[in-house]
Amino acid sequence: MIYIHTPFCRSFCTYCDFYSEVAPRCLDASAYSSALAAEIKRRSAEIDDKINTLYIGGGTPSVLPLVFFRDILRVLDECGKGGPFREFTIEVNPDDIVEKGEAYVEGLLEMGVNRVSMGVQSFDDSILKWMNRRHDAAAARKAYTILENAGVENISIDLIFGLPQVSDQKWTDTLKAALDISPRGLLPRHISSYQLSVEPGSALARMEREGKWSEAADDLCERQYGMLCSALKEAGYHHYEISNFALPGYEAVHNSAYWNHSPYVGLGPGAHSFSIDDGRYIRKWNEPDLKAYIKELDSVLGLEILDQEQIAMEKIMLGLRTSAGVGESYLLENGAPGAVREAIKNGLLVRLPDGHLRIPEDRFFISDSIISEIV
């Protein structure tokens, strides 16, 4: 599994604190490409081929030219880690796709991309403006049409709920627009939907500190999450992780491996990695600093070796986010047995035929509190 972080955005969204630099002011694709190539060569032995996926995220990968991706894929191939990949995902912004058109998308497909994740977030132009998104609802629809016409079958779109200024009716309209986004009448193969959260380094955190914005009430967020679950269930989606819904067979292979505690290599500034070496569970990360990454690649890597308690806690926390759950025996052995049994008694955990326990969908919204009691 390979994750490549693209540290470039044309502008910063109100809610985001992922590491990126403003492009094109800081867009030096050739210098970044060279540094990334060096890291791939240095760390190629770490890449586990058991789950053969490539995910290019960000930031905004779609601000980069096709030649960037071709160069990186060539280096991966030279290191014996090239495609074809079982799943090759790239994140895009609607405005980039509208600007660059079908030829750009066709170029991505020719390189082996077989899944596109597009950040839509809302179909309400006033909300998109408040989020500081660079597109409007019409551009999102147009971009989706371009992706379809170019031949992309597996398209995932992102949505955000839980804004105090979004009424239930507006949320209903957004869900309907998401399901109706294809001019061909086809449903998006995958939908990810996240509750708006205040991240420490975001513009939203500053707005909250200055008293210019307040988080939505819990009951509004819970109600809108329930509306999301109901609408997508009725449309035929499999709710396989708290924030992720897929038509059967289109569950994200790459992201699912994260939740299964599978090893992965993260490349680029700010990227994280996870490996298992002689029974040791190891996390590594690159510092979120593009200049340091380009100039001093070897000096920016951090490392943490997880102890058994941390490993068990992560397996439980990640597994209970999914519809697959966690083995009952594992939970009883590594969690708080009394809390596990109490959760079963109260319907907060339910048994699956394979011996796993999961949080039922109607309790997913309060999963954090359920998990905190167990771990």
PyMOL commands that set and color helices and strands:
alter all, ss='L'
color gray80, all
select helices_A, chain A and resi 29-46+61-63+66-78+94-110+125-130+137-150+168-179+203-209+218-234+253-259+290-295+297-299+308-319+328-334+337-345+361-374
alter helices_A, ss='H'
color red, helices_A
select strands_A, chain A and resi 2-6+8-9+21-22+53-58+87-92+115-121+155-161+190-195+238-241+244-246+265-267+272-277+280-286+301-306+326-327+350-351+356-358
alter strands_A, ss='S'
color yellow, strands_A
deselect
rebuild
show_as cartoon
